[in-house]
Amino acid sequence: MVTESKLEERDTTALVVGAQAGDEQALTELIAAHLPLIYNVVGRALNGHADVDDLVQETMVGVVRGLPGLRQPERFRSWLVTIAYRQLQQHLRARKMTILHRQEQPAEVPDPSGDFAERTVAELMLTGQRREMAEAARWLDADDRQLLALWWQEATGELTRAELAAALTVQPKHAAVRVQRMKSQLDTARGVVRALQARPRCAELADLVRTWDGNAGPRWRKRLARHVRLCQRCGPHQQGLVAPENLLLGLAALPLPIALSETVQAAIGAKTAVPVVLSAGHGLLSGVQSLLTNKAVAATAVATMAVGGGFAYAVYETPAAPRTDAVIAAPTPTVRSVPTAETAAAPAAAPTASATPTRRPAGTGVSRADFYVAPGGSDDGDGSSAHPFGTLGKAVAVVRPGQTIALRGGTYRMSEPVTIATSGTAKQRIIVSNYRDETPVLDAAGVPADKWAVTQQASYWTVQGLEVMRSRSHAWVCRACTHTVFRRLAMHDNVESGLLLRDPGTVGNQVLDSDFFNNYDPADAGRSGLGLAFRFGSGDGNLIRGNRAFGNADNGIDVGSFASPVTIEYNWSYGNGANRWNAANWQSNANGFMLGGGVSPVPAAAHRLRHNAAWDNVNDGFADGGNAGAIELTNNTAYRNAGTGFGLSAAAATARSNVSLDNAEAVAAGPGVRSSRNTWDGGSWTVALFRSTDPAVAQGKRRPDGTLPQGDFLVTGNGVGASMVER
């Protein structure tokens, strides 16, 4: 049986190259690793129709047939999804023509699976709005249903936006437009579903339904949607819809037939599906066709199932630790001496097109550890200081609660992603740290673009003194983590983000004294590349303190789609959205602090902000992004932003003692804002209020302990605005 860990031992590109060279095991693993993705894309698009297995078979046969001609092995996933998407299009066109030819009069093609609501809801055990969304999906056009299937995989992290766009054969920005239109149609259909399910039903709607033939197609969707939109009784059903992202992220993958597991295990074990050489017309193709015809390969993904489980894999794999609202203190190892020296360079200053920040301080690291990792080490070693491991992945696989991993200085050139799955405990935290004052650099440029460099699915960790750079996706993603401390980190020049904490159950984490900069997606011209983010999740007790986010293509610090309050204090966010890469068609609207947006509807989260500063961002300093929550803003400063200093049009915010000067607009305050002692509340305020407007010190070296540099930049000294000193 090919286990999930076995599938991860060889990255996709290596598997493709091996399969093209005739490596039997490589081909088997390649098919096994990607079958769940294709099964879900096809299964979602066809709503569980009986044709799913056949279409998956045709897709995989096409993959094997075309594999010898794939000239860019690193683009295998995009190529694979594109083949599946084209098969879907051909299948649905052929089905539509067959139905039309059988009818005397042209008619609307009915949904290919009329039992979608009953079958899928039963299989996935959806409740509430998930059930409504499942029902609404059958109202979408075939093209939108295919796009929903692809986007579902993107929302769960299985596909990147670039891969989705490649399947559609459009640019990422055009894919974004199509996704937004599809989501709009889905929300419209969700309103219709709610109205139809309401009891008692609106009398006018009941009359309209009496003439309905039960066909969930675009013609009736438009008629019913028009009624819902205009009807005073039905209109409220379109309100209070949870964002599709939040609903989809809680769904398990489509189940694969468990009865096929023994067949596929036997086939893989006997290697009956692969002959010696992969070439067009070779016996390999017929072997795979035979295997697929028996639907054995379609069950290969059961290799990733838990024993006795019913799903191929789950979206959430690590249970959340017991919830607590207490904000934990950053731990210090009790049995290890910790030096205080710090000897590294700091980021450079202003985010101009030519400026490239240098490495930030490593901070204080551990001087003793249970396991050591060094660039010249070997994973065949024992992890001692004399025989260190060579990769972080090996160390996190063997570490146990209460133990410490020390990374020696130097560059670690990653070729495969790292997954952290072992949790510590409240009394026995796990620590991964730089060694003394050395600077370990994780260079993730070699990790496939469809993988996050580091995925953490564990709690009670302390991660400190590391630098992570050049990931072609997200650098470090913490999924449903609890009570984890990130401090003295530098995460830069990554594509999607530096550090992302996400998913429900994200509780009691701290991000401290770290720098997130120069993150940028070349394929998205300013719309991607976050510094630090809490998104697509919820959980209490999270703290962001003492960080800098600067020079990112998108928002500096983003908690927009996080549904619970986050405490944000003594952070600086500056120069985000500047086109330092000289990219064509630049479209950034980056904010310093993004407090809403990202999903629809926007969660009403009462984030708490104090003593933060935002300057020189291309859009707002602080933006509520449609968040109607009771945001608290006290002693914050917005200076010289190209948009609004404080964009609070939607929030029921309380704003006290804030400074907004030299921005395009001081404030955009909605009727729910309670405002007092802010510079926009009265009086004549100018930049002369500040002791200094020179950011050189603030944008320079951190102090030896890793905290923010001290100076007079933006300091007022009169109790308004950010103190600019971390206390």
N, C-alpha and C positions, 0 to 999 in steps of 0.2 A: 504494500500500500504506500502510495506517495503522500507523505504528510505535508502539512502547510509549511513547516519549517524547512523541509527538504526542497520544496518549490522555491523558497526564498534564497537558497544557497547560491543560485546562479542567476545573474541578472538577465533581463529580457534580451538585451543585445547579444550577450554571449550565447544564450540559447538559440537565437536565430542563426547566428554564425555557425554554431555547432550543427544545427539541423540542416542547414544548407550544405554542410560538408559531409552529411551522411551519419551524424551521431544519432543513434536510435533513441537513447535516453533523453537527449536534448529535445527532440521532436515531441516525445511523449510528455515531457514536463511542460513544454511550450503550450501544447493543447490543453493540458490539465490546468495550467495557471490562468488561462484566458477564457476557458469555457464558461465560468460563472458570469463574466462580464457580458459575453455575447448572448448567453441564455437570458439574462435580465433585460438587455436592450431589446431583443426580439420579443421576449415574453411580455414586457410592458407595452410595446407597440401594438401587439396583437391581442392584448388583454386576455392572455391565457387561452387563446384559441387552439384547436387541435392541430393547426398547421405549424405551431411553434417548433416542435421537434424536427419536422421535415425541413423547415427553413434554417434552423440551426445546423442541421446536417449539410445542407447545400452551402451554407456560408463556410463551414470548416473545410469542406472539400475544395471550395474555391481558394481558401487560404493555402492549403497544402499544394494545390496545383500551381498557384502563383508564387509560392515562396522562393523557388530558385531564381526568379527574376527580380526579387526585391533588392534594389541596389543600396538602400540606406537602412541597414538593420536597426538602427536606433529609432527609426520611425515606424517600427512594426505595429505598435498599438494604434496609431492614427490610421495606418493602412488597413488593419484588421477591422476597426470600427467602420471605416468607409465602405469596405466590402459588405458588411452586415447591413448598413444603411441602404446601399444600392439594391441588395437582395430584397429588403423590405419594400422599397419603391416598386420594383418589378413585380413582386408578388401581389401588392395591392392593386396595381394597374391591371394586371391580368385578371384578378378576381372581379374587379369592377366591370371590365369588358365582358366577362363571361356572364355576369348577372344582367347586364344591359341587353345582351344578345338574346337572352331567354325571355325578355319581356316584349310585349307588343308595343307598349308605350314607354318612352323614356321615363325613368323614375329615379328617385334618390336611392343611392346604394345604402342599404341598411348596415348597421354596425356588424362586423363579422362575428361578434360574440355577444349575443343578446343576454347571455347569462352572466355577463361580466360582474355585475354588482353582487349577485349571490355567490358566485364561485370565488372571486378574488377576496371579497370581504370574509368569507368563511376561511379561506386559506391563510390570510394574513391577520385575521382576528382584529380588524380595525374597529375603532370606536370613535364616537363623536365626529369631529371634523375630518378625521382621516377617512371615515366611512363616506362622508359627504364628498370628499375629494375623489375617492375611488369611483363613486357613482358619476361624478361630474366628468371624469375622464372619457366616458363613453359618448359624451356629447361633442367631443373635439373632432375636427376633420382628421382624415388619415395622416396628413403631413404633420399636423400639430401633435397627434398621438405619437408619431415616430420621434418628433423633437422632444416631447415630454420624456420618452424612454431614455434618450441620450442625456437630457438635462438631469434626470433623476440620478444617473450615474455620476454626473459632475457634482451634484449637490452632496453626494455621499463620499466624494473624494476618489472615486474609481476612475474618473476621466478628468482631464484638464480642459480648460476652455479652448486651448489650441487644438486638442484632439477632437473636441466637439465641432469646432469650426472646420477642421479638415474633413470630417465626415459629411458636412453640409457643403463642402467645397466653396466656402466663403471666408473672408477675413474675420478675425475675432470680433471686431467692432460690429460687423454686419450680423454675426451670430448673436451678439448681445441684443441687437434690435429684434431679431426673430424670437429669441427666448422671451423677451419682454412682451411681445405681441401674443405669444402662446400663453404666457401666464395671465395676461389680461383676459383672453378667451376662457381660460380655466376658471378664473374668478367669477366671470359672468355666468358660466355654467354652474358654479357652486351656488350662486344666488338663486338660480332657477331650481336646482335640486332642493334647496331649503324651502322655497316657496311651495313646491309640489308636495313636500313631506309634511308641511304644516297642517295641524289639525286644531280647530276646523279650518278648512281651506277657504281662501278668498272666493266669494261668490262669482266674481267676474272671471277669475282664473279657472274655477270649476266649469263654467260655461265654455271657456276656450278649450279646455282639456277634453270635453265631450266630443269634439271633432278631431281630436288627435289620434293618429293611427299607432301610437306607441313607438314610432321610429325616432331614435335619438340622433338626429342629423342636424346639419347647419340651418336648414329652413325652419324647423320648429324651434331650434335654439334661439334664432333671431326673433321669432314671433313671441315666444315665452319671455325672453329677456327684455323685449320692448315693454311688455306688460309689467314685469317686475320693476323695471326702472321707473315707470310712470305711475305705478299704483301706490297710493299712500299706505295701504295695508301691507303690501308685499315688499315695498322698497327697503324697509329695515332689515330684511333677510340678507341684504348685501353688505351689511355692516358687521364688524367684529370678526372678520375672517382672519384666522391665523395664517401667517405667511406660508406658502407652499414649502419653502425650504425647511421650516421647522417641523412640518408634518412629515415630509419625506425622510428627514434624517432619523426619525424614530421608527421607520419601517425596516423590517428584515428583508433580506434578498428573497427573490422568488424561489420557492422550494424546487429542488430537483428530485426525480423519482428515486427513492431510497432502494427500491427493489432492484435497481440496476447496479448497485454498488458491488455486489459479488462478481458480476460479469466484468465490470471495468477493472476491478482489482486483479482478476485472473488475466485479463488481456494485457494489463500493464506489466504484471509479474512475468508473463510468458513472452512479452515483447512481440506479440503477434502482429502488431499494427505497423511495424517499421522494417523494411528491408535495409540493405546495406547502404545504398547510394540514393540521395535525393536528386532526382532529375525529372524533367517533364517526360511523361509517358512511362516512367519506371514502375516497377511493381509496388513501390511504396504507396503510390496514389491508390491503387486498387486495394491495398491492404487497409489503408485508412478508410476508404469508402466502405469496405466490408465491415470494419469496426463500427463506423458511424451508422450504417444501415441497421446494425443490431442495436443501435442506440446505446452502445457501451461508452463511447467517448463522451456522450452527452451526460453521463453520470460520473465522469472523472472528478468533477468537483466535489463529490461526496468524500473524496480524500481529505477535504478540509472540515468535514463534519465532526462534531463531538459524537462519541459513541451513544447511539440511541437517540440522537437529535434528529429533528425533522427539517432543518434548514441547512443550506450549503455553507453559509457564513452569516454572521450577525453584524449589524452596524455597530453595536456597542458590545465590546468583548470583555471589558473589565468592570466589575461592579464597583459602584462608588463606595468609598469608605463612609463610616457613620458621619452624619452631617453635624457640623458645629458652626456656630456663628462667631466664635472667638477668633480674632486675628492673631495668628501665632507669631512669636518673636523669631527672628532669624537665628538659627541654632549655631552654636560653636562646639566643635568636637571637645569632649570632656577629657579624653585621655591622650590628646595629641597637642603638642605645642604648636602655636600658630605665629609665624613671624609677621612683622609689620612692614617690611621693606617693600617698596614698589618702584620699579625702574623702567617703565615703558613709556613710549610716546603717546600723545593724545591726538584726537581728531583735529583736523585743520579747521579753519574758521568758516568763512561765508560760503553758502552753497552756490557758487558761480559755476558756469559751464566748465571752467578749467580746473576748479579746485577738487582735489581728491583727498578726503580725510585720511590721516595716517592712523596706525594702530593705536588703540586706546590702552590705558593702563590695565595690567593683568590683575591688579589687586592682590590682596594677601591670600596666599594659598596654604594648603596643608603641608606639613613637613613629614608626616608619617601616613601610611595607608596600608590597607589590606591587599590591594592590588595596584600595580603600576602599569602604565601604558606609555610607550615611547615610539617615536617615528621609526627607529631602527629595531624595534622589538619584533617578536614573533608570537602568533597565536598558539604555537606549539609549546611555548614556554609555560612556566607556572605562575606568571604574574607577579613574581617577586621583584624587588629592586634590581637584583642581579640578572634576572631573566624576565623582563617585562613583556606584556602582551604587545601586539603591534596595532590593534584596532580597538576603538571604543566598543564596537559591537560585541567583541569577545568578553570584555570586562563586564558589561551590563548583563550578559547572559549568565554569568556565574556569581555575581554579587548577591549577597543576602542581607536581610535587615540588620542594621547596626554596623555595616561595613562601609569602608571608604575606598574610592577609586581616585588615584592621583595621576594626572596626565602631565608628562614631561613636556618641556617647551619644544617647539618646532612645528612643522606642517604635516598634517595627516591627510593624505590625498585619498579621499573616500571613493570607492567604486560601487558600493551598494549601500542602501539605506540602513539605518539603525533603528531597531524597535526596542523600547524599554517597557517591559511587562511585569517586572517584579516590584512589589510595593514594600516600603518600609512600614514602620508603625510609629505611633506617637512617641514611644520611648526609645525606639531604635530606628532612627532615620537612616536613609542611605545617602551618602555624599559622593558627588563626582566633582572634582576640583582640579584647578591647576596646581602644580607642585611649587611651593615656595613663591618666588617672584617670577617664575618662568611663564611664558605665554604659549599655550597650546592652540594651534589654529586648525580647525576642521575645514578643509577645502572640499566642498561638496560638488565641485564642477563635474566630477565623474559619475555622480549618481544620476540614473535615468530621469528625464524631465517629468515623467509621470509619477515620480515618487517624491515624498517629502524626505528631506535629508535625515531628520530624526523625528520619530513618532513616539511620544511618551504616553503610555496608557497605565500609569502607575502613580501612586500617591506617597506622601511623606518622603520626598526627595529634597536635597539641597543641590542645586546646580550652580557652580560659581567659577569665575575666572577663566571662562572659555571664549574663544572667538570662532564664529561660524560664518562662512562666506561662500559666495558663488553657487549656492543651490539653484538649480534650474526650476525649482518650485518653492515651497515653503522651507525655511531653514529648520525650525524646531516647532513642532505642533504637539500641544499637550491636550489630550482628549479626556474629558471628564476627570481631570486630575484634582486631587484634594490635598491641601496642606503642603504644597510644594513651594520652595523658595528659589527664585532665580535672582542672582545678584552678580554684579561686576562682570557683565557679559558684554561682548561686542558682536553684533549681528548685522552684517552689511553686504551689499552687492549681491543680494539674492533676488529672485524673480518675483515671488508672490508676497513674502513678508519675512521679517526677521524672527519674531516670536508670536505665535498664535495660540491662545487658550480658547477652547471651544467645547460645545456640547453640554447638555443638561448634566448637573452634578459637579460642575466646576466650582469648588467650595474652598474658601480659606487659603487661597494662594497669594503669594507676594512676588512682585517684580521690583527689584531694588537696584539703584545705582548702576544702571546699564545704559549702553548707547546702541541705538538702532538707526542705521543710516545707509543712504545710497541704494536702497532696494528699488528695483526697476524691472519691468517686463518689456523687453524690446518689441514684443508682438502687440503691445497694447498702448503704446504711445501716451503714457501718463495716467492711464486709468487703473493700473495695477502697480503694486510695489509699496506695501504698507510697512511702517516701522514696527509698532507693537499693537496687538489687537486682542480683544476679548470679543468673540463673535459666535453667532449661531448656538447659543446656549443660555444657561442660567446657573445661579448658585450664589450664596451669600458670602460675605466676609473676604472678598478679594481686594487687594491693595496694590496700587501702582505708585511708587514713591522714588524720587531722586533720579529719574531717568531723563535722557535726552533722545529725542527723535528728530532727525534733521536730514535734509537733502534727499528725502524719499520722493518717488514719483507720485505717490498717492498720499493719503492722510498720514500724519505722524503718529498719533495715538488714537486708536479707533475702538470705541466700545459700543458702536451704533446698534448692532443687532443683538446685543446681550441683554437679556430680559430682567436681570437683577441689578440692584445698585452696586456700583464699583466706587471705591474711595480712591481719588486721584489727587495727590498732593506733592508739591515741590518738584514738579516736572517741567521741563522746557521743551518746546516743540517749535522748530524754526526752519525756514528755507525749504519747506516741503512743496512739491509741485513745480519747482524751477527746472527748466529743461537743460540740465547740465550735460545731457548726452547729445545735444543738438539733433534730436530726433525730428523727423518730418511729421507734419499733421499732429502736433502736440495738443492734447486735449485734457490736461490735468485740471481738476478743480479742487486740489488738495487743501484740506483744513489742518490747522495745528492740532486741535482736539475735536474729534468727531463723536458726538454723543447720541446720534440716532441714525436712521437710514439703514441701507443694506438689505432689508427685507420689507415686505408689505403684508399686513400693517406693521408699523414700527412699534416695538415694545415700549410701553410707558415705564421707563426705569428711572428711579430717583437717584441718579449718580450724584456724588458729593465731590466737589472740586474746591481746593483751597491752595493758595500760594503757588499757582502754576503761571507760566508765562509763555506767550505765543508771539513770534515776530517773523516778519518777512515771508509769510506763507502766501501762495498765489490766490487763496480764497479767504475764508474766515479764520480768525484766530480760534474762536470757540463756536461750534455750530450744533444746534439741537437736532438737526436732520429730521425733523418731524416727530421727535420724541416729546410726547405730551406729559411726561412724568414730572414730578415735583423735584426737579434738579436744584441743587444748592450750589451757588457759586459765591465764594467769599475770598476776598484778597487775591484776585487773579489779575493779570496784566495782559492786554493785547496791544501790540505796537507795530505799526508800519505794515499791516497785512493788506493785501490788494483787495480783499473783500471787506466784510463787516467784522468789527472787533468781536462783538458778541451777537451771534445770530440766534435769537430766542423767540422766533415767531410762533412756535407751537407749544413750547414748554410752559408748564405751570411753575415757573422757576422763581426762586428767591435769590436775588442778586444784591450783595452787600459789599461795599468797600472795594469795588473793582475799578480798574483803570483801563480806559480805551482811548488811545491817542494816536493820531497820525495814520489811522486806517482810512480806507475809502469811505467807510461809514462807521460811526461809533457803535451803534446798536440797532438791532431790529427786534423790538420787543412786542410780543403779542399781548392781548388783554389779560392773560393769566399770570403775567410777570409781576412780582412784588419787588420793587426797586428802592434802595436807600443808600445814600452816601457813596454813590458811584459818580465818576466824573461826568457822566451824561445826565445826572439828575439836577445839575445847576452849577452856576459859577463859571469862571473863565479859566479853563485848564489848557496848558500848552506843554510841549515836551520839556520845557524848563523845569517842570516838576521833577524830572529824573536827575539824579546826581551825575549820570553818564549815559550817553547813547552809543557808546563804543562797545560792540559785542566781543571784542578780541579775547578778553579773559574768559568770558562765559563760554565761548566756543573753543577754548584751549584745553589744557591738561586738567584732568581731575586731581583732587587732592590725594595724598599718599594712601588714605584709607578708602579711596574709591568714591567718595562723596563729591558733590558738585563743587566746581571751583568758586571761590569767593571773590567778589569785586563790587563795584558801584553801579554796574550796568542795570538800568531800569529800577534802581532802588529809589524810593521816595522818602523814606524816613518819617512819614507823617501818618502811618497807619492805614493808608489806602494802597491797593495794588499788592503784588507779590513781594515778599520780603527778600527773595533771591538768595536766601540762606536756609539750607536744610536744617531743621531743628528736631 
